[in-house]
Amino acid sequence: MNAEKLYNSGVLTGTCKGAILPPKELWERKKGGLVVIECPQRIPCNPCHTSCPTGAVVEFKDINDQPEIDYEKCTGCAMCVAKCPGLACFVVDLTFSKEKALLKLPYELSPLPEKKETVSCLNRIGEVVTQGVVENITEPFKDSTKVLHVSIDKAFVDQVRSVRVVK
C-alpha cells in the first residue's frame, strides 16, 4: 500500500500492517464472527485491547503499537467496536446464513435506524455499494455508542465499512 496516499487522503487502500483480514479458514466457521481492525497508523491508543473481555486483542508492548488479534480467542462480542475512538474496529460474521454475512459496525450518527430497516452500505470513501438490513442494535457500554448488526450479501464483506440511513 502507498502510505503517502493513506496519509494524504485518509482512505485505506490495499492491505498493510494494522489492517489485515482474519484467516479465511477460521473466519468461515467461527460463530459470532471475528473482529477486523483497520488501524494502519501508529498512534497512542489501546481501547480495543482494554475493552476485550477474552484477551483476543493482544496486550500492546508499546501504547503506539498497532493491534494484533488472537483470532482463536475472539468471540465477535463487538466490545472493541463500541470502544474504538477511531471507528477502526468492526466484526464480520460469515456464519450468519448461507448467502448473508452479519457486520457489527459502530454507529454514532442521527437518525438511528430501526431493526429490520434497510440501510445503504458504504465503502471506505462513502460510496453506496449495496443495501443491508439492520438485524439488531446494541449499546454495549451504555455510553451512546451504538453497534449496528447489519446483514449484507457475502460478496460485499471486503468493501462495506459504514452505513447510511435512507429516510
N, C-alpha and C positions, 0 to 999 in steps of 0.2 A: 504494500500500500504506500502511496505517496503521502508521507507525513505532512509535507508542506500544504497539500490540498486539504487535509483534515484541519489543520490549524487555521487556514485562511477561510474556509467555508463553514467549518463546524459540522460537516457531514461526513460520517464514517463511510468509507468505501472499501470493499475488499475485506480481507482478514488481516489481523495483526495481533501482536501480543496485547492481551487485555480485551480481546473481542473474538472469542473462539466458541464455536458451537459444541455441544456435548457429543460424546462418542455415539455414532448413529446406532450401533447395536444395543446400547443401553437405553438410549433415548426412545427407541421404538417399543420398548417393553416396560418402562418404568411408569407404573400407575401414579397418577397425581402430577406427573410432569417433572421437568428438570429446569433449573434456573439457567438463564442466559444472561451474562453480564457483559455489556459493551462499554468498557471503561478503558479506552486506549491511552489516556494521558496519566502520567504520574502526578497525583495531587494528594495532599494530606486529607485523607478521608477513609473511614472504615466502618460506617454504619451497617454495611452489608454483612460484615463479619460479626459485629457485636449484637445484631438482631437475629442471627441464625441460631435457632434452638438445637440444631443437630450437629453443629460444627462443620457443615458442608462447605461454608466459605472459610477457607483455611486462615488461621491467625496470621496477621501480617508481621513480617520481621521488621519492617520499616513502615511508618504511617503513610508514606508515599507509594508503597507498593501497589501494583495492580492486582485485583482479586484473582485468586486461584480457587477452583472448586473441586472438592472431592465428591464426584457425582454419585458414588455409591451411598453417601450419607444424605444426599438431597432428597427431600420428600415432596418438593413442589409446593410448600406451605405458603409461599409468597410474602413472608415476613420481611425479607430483604427488599422486595418490590416496594412495599409501603414505606420503608425507611430510607431508601436511597435518595439523597437530595438532588442528584443529577438525573434522575429518571432513567438510569442506565441498566436497571435490572428488570427482567420480566421472566415469566415461566411459560414454557411450551409443553403441553401435554398431548403427545401423539397417540395416546391410548383412549382418547375421549370417545371416538367412534371410528368406524372403518374409513369414512370419507373426510371427517372433520377433525381438526385439531382444536384444542382449547388454549387460548392465550390468556394469561393473567397479567394485565397491564396496569401501570399506575395511572391515576386519573385525578387531576386537581382543578378541573375547569367547571364552568357552569354553561349550560344546564347539565345536570347529571342525567344520564339516560335511565330508562326503567328496564326491569327484567323483560326479556323477550323482544325488546326494541331492536330494530335493525339500525346499525351504525355503519358509516363509511370507514373503511380500514385504510390507513395511510402508510406510505413508505417513509424512509428517513428524511425525505425532502418535502413531505406534506402532500404528495400526490395520492389520489384515491387509486388503490389497486384492486380492491374487492369490497364486498359487503360482508358484514358479520352480524351475529345475533348475540345480544347480551344475555348470558345464561345466569349470571349471578353478580352481585355487587357486595364486596366486603369492606370493612374498615378495621383491619387488624389491631391497630393501636388506639382507636377511638380519638384520633387527632385530626380529623377531616381529610386525611389522605385515603382516598378510595382505591380499591383494586377491582377493576372490571374483569370479569371472566367472559371472554368473547369467543364464540365458535366461528371458525373460518374453514374454508377448503384447505386441505393439507398442502396444496400446491403453492400457497402463498406464505407459508411459515417463515421462509427466509427473507421475506420482504416487509411484512406488516410489523410496524413498531409503535403505532398510535392509532387512535380512533377520533372521529368527529361525529358529533350528534347531528342527525339530519332531522331538522324540525322546520 
